Amino acid sequence: MKILTKKQIKAKKREIVNNTALYVGYYNSVFNYLPAYALIPAIKEFAEVISKMKTEKEIENLLITESVKNMNYQDFKEIENYFLN
């Protein structure tokens, strides 16, 4: 596993938030590590949008992207290795 600097970790989080988790790529196991405090606002954010989504992958992408957006640095640092880029 490659060790990233604080600057690189923050850049990776920014890339996920700006371009979505699907664009960056991720392992499905990331779902096991998303903290509740980040998931709750993410779910609220797309409660109305979710019914318009056609695939599970679209839902997963939005859930992960919005959760990452709400995570603090320390928690994101713990899961950043579940993203591919």
C-alpha positions as CSV (number, residue, x, y, z in Angstrom):
1,M,0.0,0.0,0.0
2,K,1.3,3.4,-1.0
3,I,1.6,6.0,1.8
4,L,0.3,9.4,0.8
5,T,1.2,12.8,2.2
6,K,-1.5,14.9,3.9
7,K,-1.5,17.1,0.8
8,Q,-2.1,14.1,-1.5
9,I,-4.9,12.8,0.7
10,K,-6.6,16.1,0.7
11,A,-6.2,16.3,-3.1
12,K,-7.7,12.8,-3.5
13,K,-10.7,13.8,-1.4
14,R,-11.2,17.0,-3.4
15,E,-11.0,14.9,-6.6
16,I,-13.7,12.5,-5.4
17,V,-16.0,15.4,-4.3
18,N,-15.5,17.3,-7.6
19,N,-15.5,14.4,-10.0
20,T,-17.5,11.7,-8.1
21,A,-16.3,8.4,-6.6
22,L,-17.1,6.5,-9.8
23,Y,-14.8,8.7,-11.8
24,V,-11.9,8.1,-9.4
25,G,-12.8,4.4,-8.9
26,Y,-13.3,2.5,-5.6
27,Y,-13.5,-0.9,-4.1
28,N,-17.0,-1.9,-2.9
29,S,-15.5,-2.6,0.6
30,V,-15.4,1.2,1.1
31,F,-19.1,0.9,2.2
32,N,-17.9,-0.9,5.3
33,Y,-15.9,2.1,6.4
34,L,-18.1,5.1,5.7
35,P,-18.9,6.7,9.1
36,A,-22.6,7.3,10.1
37,Y,-22.0,11.0,10.6
38,A,-21.0,11.2,6.9
39,L,-23.8,8.9,5.6
40,I,-26.7,10.6,7.2
41,P,-26.3,14.0,5.4
42,A,-25.5,12.2,2.2
43,I,-28.8,10.2,2.4
44,K,-30.7,13.4,3.1
45,E,-29.0,15.2,0.2
46,F,-30.2,12.8,-2.4
47,A,-33.5,11.4,-0.9
48,E,-35.5,13.1,-3.7
49,V,-33.0,12.4,-6.5
50,I,-32.6,8.6,-5.8
51,S,-36.0,7.7,-7.3
52,K,-34.9,9.1,-10.7
53,M,-31.7,7.0,-10.8
54,K,-31.8,4.0,-13.0
55,T,-28.9,1.8,-11.8
56,E,-27.5,0.7,-8.4
57,K,-24.1,2.0,-9.6
58,E,-25.5,5.5,-9.8
59,I,-26.9,5.2,-6.3
60,E,-23.6,3.8,-5.0
61,N,-21.7,6.6,-6.7
62,L,-23.8,9.3,-5.2
63,L,-23.8,7.8,-1.7
64,I,-20.0,7.4,-1.6
65,T,-19.3,10.8,-3.2
66,E,-21.7,12.7,-0.8
67,S,-20.3,10.7,2.2
68,V,-16.7,11.6,1.3
69,K,-17.8,15.2,1.0
70,N,-19.1,15.1,4.6
71,M,-16.1,13.3,6.1
72,N,-13.4,14.9,8.2
73,Y,-9.7,14.5,7.2
74,Q,-8.9,11.8,9.7
75,D,-11.7,9.5,8.7
76,F,-11.0,10.0,5.0
77,K,-7.4,9.2,5.6
78,E,-8.5,5.8,7.0
79,I,-10.5,4.9,3.8
80,E,-8.5,6.6,1.0
81,N,-6.9,3.3,0.1
82,Y,-10.3,2.0,-1.0
83,F,-10.2,4.4,-4.0
84,L,-8.2,3.6,-7.1
85,N,-6.7,6.8,-8.3
